[in-house]
Amino acid sequence: MKAWHYSPIHGKLEDCLTIKDDAPIPQPYSLAKDQLLIEITSSSMNPVDYKLPESGVIGRLIIPRPATPGLDFCGRIVAKHPSNSTYETGQLVFGGFTTANPMGNLGQYTVISGAYYALLSAGVELDEAAAVGTAATIAYQSLMPDSLQPGAKIFINGGSGGVGTWGI
């Protein structure tokens, strides 16, 4: 498969990315019960996608190299564990990794675990769904929806960015 890869980072991530034409395609037989093999249709980048690889030693310790960046995605299920009866191949899903992963979404395929994806509703644009994952999850977690009461007031600082927009 084709995937954007980086190994050493000297300067900015975008200057160190190369297309790898022979990146390994994850094999369906290696999927855990809650994992899906996804063919990526759209992806989006978050600040952590470039800040972590550019962070020197910390980035190298967290993400084994070579790596494919990218957390948020939208795609089509191409394989699942045989015991997974919740999802079907061909369904569209969206989501995002919660931690840096050496097999990010800037490739043709990725594998993701169950808590980090959801079915895409009919009528939602693939590119728009790919931008939901990280920003929407952080906004949701930050607002602690179980503790909010009707009429409660909240303050959202930075409402013009991704997380703030989802919070509003």
N, CA and C atoms as an extended XYZ file, in Angstrom:
504
Properties=species:S:1:pos:R:3:atomname:S:1:resname:S:1:resid:I:1 pbc="F F F"
N         0.843       -1.181        0.000 N   MET     1
C         0.000        0.000        0.000 CA  MET     1
C         0.882        1.237        0.000 C   MET     1
N         0.295        2.345       -0.364 N   LYS     2
C         0.999        3.620       -0.294 CA  LYS     2
C         0.701        4.266        1.050 C   LYS     2
N         1.720        4.880        1.637 N   ALA     3
C         1.544        5.584        2.908 CA  ALA     3
C         2.627        6.649        3.035 C   ALA     3
N         2.266        7.752        3.670 N   TRP     4
C         3.266        8.757        4.023 CA  TRP     4
C         4.044        8.216        5.212 C   TRP     4
N         5.363        8.258        5.130 N   HIS     5
C         6.220        7.768        6.209 CA  HIS     5
C         7.230        8.843        6.583 C   HIS     5
N         7.677        8.745        7.811 N   TYR     6
C         8.831        9.525        8.227 CA  TYR     6
C         9.676        8.639        9.111 C   TYR     6
N        10.952        8.892        9.128 N   SER     7
C        11.842        8.157       10.013 CA  SER     7
C        12.587        9.167       10.863 C   SER     7
N        13.680        9.732       10.396 N   PRO     8
C        14.270       10.800       11.201 CA  PRO     8
C        13.517       12.103       10.957 C   PRO     8
N        13.466       12.923       11.976 N   ILE     9
C        12.871       14.251       11.839 CA  ILE     9
C        13.982       15.271       12.072 C   ILE     9
N        14.262       16.022       11.052 N   HIS    10
C        15.234       17.112       11.149 CA  HIS    10
C        14.516       18.360       10.673 C   HIS    10
N        13.949       19.096       11.608 N   GLY    11
C        13.178       20.276       11.245 CA  GLY    11
C        11.695       19.983       11.313 C   GLY    11
N        10.989       20.297       10.258 N   LYS    12
C         9.530       20.157       10.225 CA  LYS    12
C         9.134       18.796        9.659 C   LYS    12
N         8.029       18.257       10.168 N   LEU    13
C         7.538       16.955        9.717 CA  LEU    13
C         7.306       16.939        8.213 C   LEU    13
N         6.677       17.992        7.681 N   GLU    14
C         6.341       17.985        6.252 CA  GLU    14
C         7.577       17.902        5.359 C   GLU    14
N         8.726       18.331        5.875 N   ASP    15
C         9.961       18.242        5.099 CA  ASP    15
C        10.573       16.845        5.147 C   ASP    15
N        10.095       16.009        6.050 N   CYS    16
C        10.668       14.676        6.244 CA  CYS    16
C         9.747       13.550        5.783 C   CYS    16
N         8.561       13.894        5.288 N   LEU    17
C         7.624       12.875        4.822 CA  LEU    17
C         7.997       12.388        3.428 C   LEU    17
N         7.884       11.096        3.226 N   THR    18
C         8.067       10.500        1.909 CA  THR    18
C         6.943        9.502        1.675 C   THR    18
N         6.591        9.316        0.412 N   ILE    19
C         5.591        8.301        0.064 CA  ILE    19
C         6.302        6.961       -0.028 C   ILE    19
N         5.788        6.005        0.719 N   LYS    20
C         6.319        4.647        0.644 CA  LYS    20
C         5.309        3.816       -0.139 C   LYS    20
N         5.713        3.313       -1.289 N   ASP    21
C         4.810        2.555       -2.153 CA  ASP    21
C         4.596        1.122       -1.689 C   ASP    21
N         5.489        0.619       -0.859 N   ASP    22
C         5.409       -0.785       -0.459 CA  ASP    22
C         5.218       -0.964        1.048 C   ASP    22
N         4.499       -0.033        1.663 N   ALA    23
C         4.194       -0.182        3.098 CA  ALA    23
C         3.335       -1.437        3.280 C   ALA    23
N         3.551       -2.184        4.352 N   PRO    24
C         2.787       -3.426        4.530 CA  PRO    24
C         1.311       -3.155        4.806 C   PRO    24
N         0.458       -3.918        4.155 N   ILE    25
C        -0.981       -3.838        4.414 CA  ILE    25
C        -1.278       -4.717        5.620 C   ILE    25
N        -1.963       -4.187        6.633 N   PRO    26
C        -2.320       -5.028        7.780 CA  PRO    26
C        -3.149       -6.226        7.310 C   PRO    26
N        -2.895       -7.373        7.890 N   GLN    27
C        -3.575       -8.599        7.480 CA  GLN    27
C        -4.795       -8.872        8.345 C   GLN    27
N        -5.921       -9.232        7.738 N   PRO    28
C        -7.151       -9.488        8.496 CA  PRO    28
C        -7.003      -10.561        9.568 C   PRO    28
N        -6.180      -11.582        9.325 N   TYR    29
C        -6.040      -12.653       10.313 CA  TYR    29
C        -5.390      -12.175       11.606 C   TYR    29
N        -4.754      -11.025       11.571 N   SER    30
C        -4.091      -10.513       12.773 CA  SER    30
C        -4.984       -9.593       13.603 C   SER    30
N        -6.241       -9.391       13.191 N   LEU    31
C        -7.134       -8.472       13.899 CA  LEU    31
C        -7.619       -9.061       15.215 C   LEU    31
N        -7.621       -8.232       16.259 N   ALA    32
C        -8.230       -8.619       17.535 CA  ALA    32
C        -9.749       -8.506       17.395 C   ALA    32
N       -10.478       -9.003       18.379 N   LYS    33
C       -11.945       -9.055       18.300 CA  LYS    33
C       -12.587       -7.692       18.080 C   LYS    33
N       -12.007       -6.646       18.652 N   ASP    34
C       -12.633       -5.321       18.534 CA  ASP    34
C       -11.991       -4.449       17.459 C   ASP    34
N       -11.099       -4.992       16.664 N   GLN    35
C       -10.398       -4.192       15.663 CA  GLN    35
C       -11.031       -4.321       14.279 C   GLN    35
N       -10.890       -3.244       13.516 N   LEU    36
C       -11.330       -3.222       12.128 CA  LEU    36
C       -10.152       -2.837       11.241 C   LEU    36
N       -10.100       -3.419       10.063 N   LEU    37
C        -9.175       -2.971        9.030 CA  LEU    37
C        -9.947       -1.984        8.169 C   LEU    37
N        -9.454       -0.771        8.092 N   ILE    38
C       -10.149        0.328        7.428 CA  ILE    38
C        -9.375        0.765        6.190 C   ILE    38
N       -10.089        0.922        5.085 N   GLU    39
C        -9.531        1.580        3.912 CA  GLU    39
C        -9.842        3.068        4.066 C   GLU    39
N        -8.822        3.871        4.173 N   ILE    40
C        -8.986        5.301        4.437 CA  ILE    40
C        -9.553        6.004        3.201 C   ILE    40
N       -10.623        6.775        3.412 N   THR    41
C       -11.181        7.594        2.335 CA  THR    41
C       -10.846        9.067        2.547 C   THR    41
N       -10.766        9.502        3.801 N   SER    42
C       -10.434       10.890        4.145 CA  SER    42
C        -9.702       10.892        5.475 C   SER    42
N        -8.827       11.850        5.642 N   SER    43
C        -8.142       11.996        6.923 CA  SER    43
C        -7.919       13.472        7.189 C   SER    43
N        -7.638       13.787        8.441 N   SER    44
C        -7.338       15.173        8.794 CA  SER    44
C        -6.165       15.184        9.754 C   SER    44
N        -5.514       16.317        9.836 N   MET    45
C        -4.341       16.457       10.692 CA  MET    45
C        -4.672       17.352       11.874 C   MET    45
N        -4.099       17.008       13.006 N   ASN    46
C        -4.220       17.777       14.241 CA  ASN    46
C        -2.832       18.258       14.642 C   ASN    46
N        -2.752       19.267       15.491 N   PRO    47
C        -1.432       19.726       15.923 CA  PRO    47
C        -0.553       18.611       16.498 C   PRO    47
N        -1.130       17.673       17.219 N   VAL    48
C        -0.324       16.593       17.792 CA  VAL    48
C         0.294       15.720       16.700 C   VAL    48
N        -0.313       15.679       15.528 N   ASP    49
C         0.212       14.863       14.434 CA  ASP    49
C         1.583       15.329       13.970 C   ASP    49
N         1.874       16.614       14.110 N   TYR    50
C         3.206       17.085       13.735 CA  TYR    50
C         4.048       17.475       14.948 C   TYR    50
N         3.420       17.919       16.032 N   LYS    51
C         4.205       18.352       17.195 CA  LYS    51
C         4.927       17.183       17.865 C   LYS    51
N         4.263       16.046       17.980 N   LEU    52
C         4.896       14.908       18.637 CA  LEU    52
C         6.097       14.384       17.845 C   LEU    52
N         5.978       14.131       16.549 N   PRO    53
C         7.167       13.676       15.817 CA  PRO    53
C         8.306       14.688       15.818 C   PRO    53
N         7.983       15.981       15.892 N   GLU    54
C         9.010       17.018       15.880 CA  GLU    54
C         9.623       17.253       17.257 C   GLU    54
N         9.153       16.540       18.285 N   SER    55
C         9.574       16.835       19.658 CA  SER    55
C        10.864       16.149       20.088 C   SER    55
N        11.616       15.601       19.188 N   GLY    56
C        12.914       15.038       19.526 CA  GLY    56
C        12.821       13.705       20.231 C   GLY    56
N        13.545       13.590       21.341 N   VAL    57
C        13.646       12.315       22.058 CA  VAL    57
C        12.283       11.809       22.508 C   VAL    57
N        11.442       12.679       23.016 N   ILE    58
C        10.120       12.247       23.487 CA  ILE    58
C         9.327       11.637       22.338 C   ILE    58
N         9.332       12.284       21.201 N   GLY    59
C         8.622       11.754       20.042 CA  GLY    59
C         9.145       10.401       19.606 C   GLY    59
N        10.468       10.219       19.661 N   ARG    60
C        11.056        8.931       19.274 CA  ARG    60
C        10.710        7.838       20.271 C   ARG    60
N        10.564        8.183       21.537 N   LEU    61
C        10.205        7.181       22.544 CA  LEU    61
C         8.744        6.768       22.433 C   LEU    61
N         7.879        7.697       22.066 N   ILE    62
C         6.443        7.414       22.010 CA  ILE    62
C         6.051        6.728       20.709 C   ILE    62
N         6.656        7.125       19.599 N   ILE    63
C         6.292        6.572       18.292 CA  ILE    63
C         7.495        5.852       17.691 C   ILE    63
N         7.432        4.520       17.591 N   PRO    64
C         8.520        3.799       16.919 CA  PRO    64
C         8.628        4.247       15.459 C   PRO    64
N         9.843        4.332       14.962 N   ARG    65
C        10.073        4.771       13.591 CA  ARG    65
C        10.477        3.584       12.730 C   ARG    65
N        10.185        3.563       11.452 N   PRO    66
C         9.446        4.550       10.691 CA  PRO    66
C         7.972        4.540       11.082 C   PRO    66
N         7.294        5.632       10.810 N   ALA    67
C         5.896        5.754       11.219 CA  ALA    67
C         5.104        6.507       10.161 C   ALA    67
N         3.801        6.293       10.206 N   THR    68
C         2.846        7.020        9.374 CA  THR    68
C         2.039        7.910       10.301 C   THR    68
N         2.045        9.228       10.102 N   PRO    69
C         1.310       10.111       11.014 CA  PRO    69
C        -0.190       10.106       10.747 C   PRO    69
N        -0.920       10.722       11.652 N   GLY    70
C        -2.349       10.942       11.467 CA  GLY    70
C        -3.202       10.230       12.497 C   GLY    70
N        -4.111       10.977       13.133 N   LEU    71
C        -5.020       10.410       14.128 CA  LEU    71
C        -6.441       10.244       13.604 C   LEU    71
N        -6.983       11.245       12.930 N   ASP    72
C        -8.409       11.254       12.576 CA  ASP    72
C        -8.639       10.773       11.149 C   ASP    72
N        -9.753       10.062       10.940 N   PHE    73
C        -9.999        9.451        9.640 CA  PHE    73
C       -11.484        9.215        9.397 C   PHE    73
N       -11.790        8.904        8.172 N   CYS    74
C       -13.064        8.332        7.762 CA  CYS    74
C       -12.703        7.258        6.746 C   CYS    74
N       -13.415        6.142        6.775 N   GLY    75
C       -13.076        5.086        5.839 CA  GLY    75
C       -14.101        3.972        5.798 C   GLY    75
N       -13.786        2.989        4.989 N   ARG    76
C       -14.669        1.848        4.757 CA  ARG    76
C       -14.068        0.597        5.394 C   ARG    76
N       -14.900       -0.175        6.071 N   ILE    77
C       -14.455       -1.426        6.682 CA  ILE    77
C       -14.162       -2.434        5.572 C   ILE    77
N       -12.937       -2.958        5.566 N   VAL    78
C       -12.589       -3.989        4.586 CA  VAL    78
C       -12.397       -5.352        5.237 C   VAL    78
N       -12.195       -5.382        6.554 N   ALA    79
C       -12.077       -6.665        7.255 CA  ALA    79
C       -12.350       -6.453        8.736 C   ALA    79
N       -12.807       -7.524        9.384 N   LYS    80
C       -13.080       -7.505       10.820 CA  LYS    80
C       -12.813       -8.896       11.362 C   LYS    80
N       -12.725       -9.006       12.669 N   HIS    81
C       -12.565      -10.312       13.307 CA  HIS    81
C       -13.848      -11.113       13.074 C   HIS    81
N       -13.756      -12.419       12.838 N   PRO    82
C       -14.956      -13.226       12.582 CA  PRO    82
C       -16.016      -13.158       13.679 C   PRO    82
N       -15.618      -12.897       14.907 N   SER    83
C       -16.592      -12.850       16.009 CA  SER    83
C       -17.273      -11.487       16.144 C   SER    83
N       -16.864      -10.504       15.362 N   ASN    84
C       -17.453       -9.164       15.432 CA  ASN    84
C       -18.736       -9.147       14.606 C   ASN    84
N       -19.878       -9.156       15.293 N   SER    85
C       -21.168       -9.151       14.593 CA  SER    85
C       -21.802       -7.754       14.568 C   SER    85
N       -21.136       -6.779       15.159 N   THR    86
C       -21.667       -5.420       15.223 CA  THR    86
C       -21.496       -4.675       13.906 C   THR    86
N       -20.406       -4.909       13.227 N   TYR    87
C       -20.081       -4.179       12.000 CA  TYR    87
C       -19.986       -5.137       10.829 C   TYR    87
N       -20.172       -4.582        9.633 N   GLU    88
C       -20.092       -5.369        8.405 CA  GLU    88
C       -19.070       -4.745        7.462 C   GLU    88
N       -18.428       -5.568        6.668 N   THR    89
C       -17.520       -5.018        5.670 CA  THR    89
C       -18.323       -4.136        4.717 C   THR    89
N       -17.695       -3.074        4.276 N   GLY    90
C       -18.347       -2.119        3.389 CA  GLY    90
C       -18.963       -0.931        4.106 C   GLY    90
N       -19.213       -1.054        5.424 N   GLN    91
C       -19.794        0.073        6.160 CA  GLN    91
C       -18.769        1.196        6.299 C   GLN    91
N       -19.266        2.435        6.304 N   LEU    92
C       -18.411        3.598        6.516 CA  LEU    92
C       -18.333        3.909        8.001 C   LEU    92
N       -17.127        4.175        8.479 N   VAL    93
C       -16.907        4.539        9.873 CA  VAL    93
C       -16.004        5.765        9.917 C   VAL    93
N       -16.008        6.429       11.071 N   PHE    94
C       -15.097        7.548       11.295 CA  PHE    94
C       -14.594        7.446       12.716 C   PHE    94
N       -13.504        8.130       13.000 N   GLY    95
C       -12.971        8.108       14.355 CA  GLY    95
C       -11.564        8.639       14.393 C   GLY    95
N       -10.855        8.229       15.429 N   GLY    96
C        -9.487        8.688       15.575 CA  GLY    96
C        -8.761        7.930       16.657 C   GLY    96
N        -7.466        7.844       16.497 N   PHE    97
C        -6.626        7.236       17.519 CA  PHE    97
C        -6.537        8.189       18.699 C   PHE    97
N        -6.444        7.652       19.905 N   THR    98
C        -6.304        8.512       21.078 CA  THR    98
C        -4.851        8.702       21.469 C   THR    98
N        -3.994        7.888       20.946 N   THR    99
C        -2.564        8.035       21.200 CA  THR    99
C        -1.832        7.912       19.873 C   THR    99
N        -0.628        8.408       19.855 N   ALA   100
C         0.176        8.301       18.644 CA  ALA   100
C         0.366        6.835       18.296 C   ALA   100
N         0.374        6.554       17.023 N   ASN   101
C         0.387        5.194       16.537 CA  ASN   101
C         1.326        5.142       15.336 C   ASN   101
N         2.231        4.174       15.258 N   PRO   102
C         3.127        4.138       14.098 CA  PRO   102
C         2.402        3.849       12.782 C   PRO   102
N         1.145        3.347       12.849 N   MET   103
C         0.352        3.124       11.644 CA  MET   103
C        -0.821        4.094       11.657 C   MET   103
N        -0.529        5.361       11.427 N   GLY   104
C        -1.565        6.386       11.438 CA  GLY   104
C        -2.458        6.298       10.213 C   GLY   104
N        -3.180        7.376        9.951 N   ASN   105
C        -4.179        7.336        8.883 CA  ASN   105
C        -3.722        7.960        7.570 C   ASN   105
N        -2.473        8.346        7.444 N   LEU   106
C        -2.008        8.911        6.177 CA  LEU   106
C        -1.453        7.822        5.262 C   LEU   106
N        -2.179        6.734        5.212 N   GLY   107
C        -1.892        5.628        4.311 CA  GLY   107
C        -3.209        5.143        3.742 C   GLY   107
N        -3.151        4.124        2.917 N   GLN   108
C        -4.373        3.613        2.305 CA  GLN   108
C        -5.206        2.782        3.277 C   GLN   108
N        -4.562        2.186        4.290 N   TYR   109
C        -5.260        1.334        5.252 CA  TYR   109
C        -4.743        1.608        6.656 C   TYR   109
N        -5.590        1.323        7.639 N   THR   110
C        -5.164        1.357        9.030 CA  THR   110
C        -6.004        0.368        9.818 C   THR   110
N        -5.563        0.067       11.018 N   VAL   111
C        -6.298       -0.799       11.944 CA  VAL   111
C        -6.611        0.029       13.175 C   VAL   111
N        -7.859       -0.049       13.629 N   ILE   112
C        -8.255        0.721       14.809 CA  ILE   112
C        -9.135       -0.131       15.707 C   ILE   112
N        -9.029        0.125       17.021 N   SER   113
C        -9.797       -0.628       18.015 CA  SER   113
C       -11.169       -0.018       18.237 C   SER   113
N       -12.072       -0.826       18.786 N   GLY   114
C       -13.489       -0.528       18.892 CA  GLY   114
C       -13.926        0.741       19.570 C   GLY   114
N       -13.238        1.181       20.578 N   ALA   115
C       -13.701        2.363       21.304 CA  ALA   115
C       -13.447        3.646       20.529 C   ALA   115
N       -12.752        3.568       19.419 N   TYR   116
C       -12.285        4.772       18.750 CA  TYR   116
C       -12.882        4.990       17.366 C   TYR   116
N       -13.971        4.312       17.057 N   TYR   117
C       -14.644        4.532       15.786 CA  TYR   117
C       -16.144        4.392       15.967 C   TYR   117
N       -16.896        4.932       15.011 N   ALA   118
C       -18.360        4.844       15.030 CA  ALA   118
C       -18.851        4.794       13.591 C   ALA   118
N       -20.045        4.242       13.408 N   LEU   119
C       -20.644        4.214       12.078 CA  LEU   119
C       -20.939        5.630       11.609 C   LEU   119
N       -20.753        5.866       10.340 N   LEU   120
C       -21.042        7.164        9.748 CA  LEU   120
C       -22.506        7.199        9.336 C   LEU   120
N       -23.207        8.216        9.768 N   SER   121
C       -24.620        8.370        9.407 CA  SER   121
C       -24.755        8.754        7.940 C   SER   121
N       -25.849        8.340        7.337 N   ALA   122
C       -26.115        8.677        5.938 CA  ALA   122
C       -26.171       10.192        5.771 C   ALA   122
N       -25.616       10.685        4.691 N   GLY   123
C       -25.666       12.108        4.388 CA  GLY   123
C       -24.501       12.916        4.922 C   GLY   123
N       -23.660       12.328        5.770 N   VAL   124
C       -22.503       13.050        6.305 CA  VAL   124
C       -21.361       12.937        5.299 C   VAL   124
N       -20.762       14.066        4.970 N   GLU   125
C       -19.644       14.088        4.029 CA  GLU   125
C       -18.426       13.393        4.641 C   GLU   125
N       -17.731       12.597        3.837 N   LEU   126
C       -16.571       11.852        4.327 CA  LEU   126
C       -15.475       12.778        4.844 C   LEU   126
N       -15.203       13.861        4.116 N   ASP   127
C       -14.158       14.792        4.546 CA  ASP   127
C       -14.513       15.466        5.865 C   ASP   127
N       -15.779       15.791        6.053 N   GLU   128
C       -16.211       16.414        7.305 CA  GLU   128
C       -16.113       15.425        8.462 C   GLU   128
N       -16.490       14.188        8.233 N   ALA   129
C       -16.418       13.176        9.287 CA  ALA   129
C       -14.979       12.933        9.724 C   ALA   129
N       -14.045       13.032        8.789 N   ALA   130
C       -12.640       12.801        9.115 CA  ALA   130
C       -12.089       13.846       10.071 C   ALA   130
N       -12.744       14.984       10.191 N   ALA   131
C       -12.268       16.054       11.068 CA  ALA   131
C       -12.897       16.013       12.454 C   ALA   131
N       -13.696       15.014       12.744 N   VAL   132
C       -14.431       14.955       14.011 CA  VAL   132
C       -13.597       14.376       15.148 C   VAL   132
N       -12.925       13.281       14.942 N   GLY   133
C       -12.289       12.464       15.973 CA  GLY   133
C       -11.700       13.157       17.183 C   GLY   133
N       -10.517       13.697       17.058 N   THR   134
C        -9.788       14.234       18.206 CA  THR   134
C       -10.460       15.466       18.793 C   THR   134
N       -10.790       16.440       17.968 N   ALA   135
C       -11.356       17.695       18.480 CA  ALA   135
C       -12.693       17.469       19.180 C   ALA   135
N       -13.580       16.700       18.577 N   ALA   136
C       -14.893       16.460       19.189 CA  ALA   136
C       -14.771       15.649       20.472 C   ALA   136
N       -13.881       14.671       20.487 N   THR   137
C       -13.696       13.852       21.688 CA  THR   137
C       -13.175       14.690       22.847 C   THR   137
N       -12.196       15.539       22.585 N   ILE   138
C       -11.654       16.393       23.649 CA  ILE   138
C       -12.726       17.349       24.162 C   ILE   138
N       -13.503       17.940       23.270 N   ALA   139
C       -14.575       18.850       23.701 CA  ALA   139
C       -15.588       18.111       24.567 C   ALA   139
N       -15.995       16.942       24.138 N   TYR   140
C       -16.972       16.140       24.890 CA  TYR   140
C       -16.430       15.802       26.282 C   TYR   140
N       -15.189       15.331       26.336 N   GLN   141
C       -14.591       14.971       27.623 CA  GLN   141
C       -14.403       16.194       28.513 C   GLN   141
N       -14.092       17.329       27.937 N   SER   142
C       -13.859       18.543       28.719 CA  SER   142
C       -15.125       19.077       29.364 C   SER   142
N       -16.243       18.874       28.714 N   LEU   143
C       -17.503       19.406       29.244 CA  LEU   143
C       -18.120       18.514       30.312 C   LEU   143
N       -17.611       17.326       30.503 N   MET   144
C       -18.138       16.391       31.511 CA  MET   144
C       -19.663       16.370       31.466 C   MET   144
N       -20.242       15.860       30.385 N   PRO   145
C       -21.694       15.948       30.187 CA  PRO   145
C       -22.522       15.368       31.326 C   PRO   145
N       -22.008       14.407       32.047 N   ASP   146
C       -22.783       13.827       33.148 CA  ASP   146
C       -22.955       14.798       34.308 C   ASP   146
N       -22.066       15.780       34.417 N   SER   147
C       -22.152       16.708       35.545 CA  SER   147
C       -22.847       18.020       35.188 C   SER   147
N       -23.152       18.249       33.918 N   LEU   148
C       -23.836       19.483       33.528 CA  LEU   148
C       -25.321       19.393       33.858 C   LEU   148
N       -25.844       20.468       34.370 N   GLN   149
C       -27.264       20.548       34.709 CA  GLN   149
C       -27.937       21.561       33.793 C   GLN   149
N       -29.235       21.428       33.547 N   PRO   150
C       -29.931       22.431       32.734 CA  PRO   150
C       -29.748       23.825       33.340 C   PRO   150
N       -29.421       24.789       32.491 N   GLY   151
C       -29.223       26.155       32.941 CA  GLY   151
C       -27.815       26.450       33.428 C   GLY   151
N       -26.960       25.439       33.497 N   ALA   152
C       -25.583       25.651       33.956 CA  ALA   152
C       -24.839       26.525       32.956 C   ALA   152
N       -23.909       27.319       33.456 N   LYS   153
C       -23.102       28.175       32.599 CA  LYS   153
C       -21.709       27.572       32.480 C   LYS   153
N       -21.181       27.636       31.275 N   ILE   154
C       -19.819       27.178       31.041 CA  ILE   154
C       -19.084       28.250       30.249 C   ILE   154
N       -17.772       28.239       30.348 N   PHE   155
C       -16.934       29.173       29.607 CA  PHE   155
C       -16.053       28.362       28.667 C   PHE   155
N       -16.099       28.691       27.396 N   ILE   156
C       -15.257       28.020       26.412 CA  ILE   156
C       -14.256       29.031       25.897 C   ILE   156
N       -13.007       28.851       26.279 N   ASN   157
C       -11.925       29.729       25.863 CA  ASN   157
C       -11.360       29.204       24.542 C   ASN   157
N       -11.222       30.049       23.557 N   GLY   158
C       -10.679       29.610       22.276 CA  GLY   158
C       -11.727       28.946       21.407 C   GLY   158
N       -12.903       29.535       21.344 N   GLY   159
C       -14.002       28.947       20.590 CA  GLY   159
C       -13.836       28.990       19.086 C   GLY   159
N       -12.716       29.480       18.591 N   SER   160
C       -12.526       29.543       17.141 CA  SER   160
C       -11.731       28.358       16.605 C   SER   160
N       -11.167       27.550       17.486 N   GLY   161
C       -10.404       26.381       17.054 CA  GLY   161
C       -11.282       25.147       16.962 C   GLY   161
N       -10.675       24.020       16.659 N   GLY   162
C       -11.425       22.783       16.498 CA  GLY   162
C       -12.138       22.340       17.758 C   GLY   162
N       -11.419       22.255       18.882 N   VAL   163
C       -12.026       21.808       20.140 CA  VAL   163
C       -13.082       22.803       20.603 C   VAL   163
N       -12.768       24.091       20.556 N   GLY   164
C       -13.726       25.109       20.979 CA  GLY   164
C       -14.989       25.110       20.140 C   GLY   164
N       -14.837       24.920       18.845 N   THR   165
C       -16.001       24.873       17.959 CA  THR   165
C       -16.910       23.711       18.330 C   THR   165
N       -16.342       22.550       18.580 N   TRP   166
C       -17.158       21.401       18.994 CA  TRP   166
C       -17.775       21.640       20.362 C   TRP   166
N       -17.070       22.323       21.249 N   GLY   167
C       -17.622       22.619       22.569 CA  GLY   167
C       -18.829       23.530       22.494 C   GLY   167
N       -18.763       24.506       21.624 N   ILE   168
C       -19.878       25.437       21.450 CA  ILE   168
C       -21.043       24.710       20.833 C   ILE   168
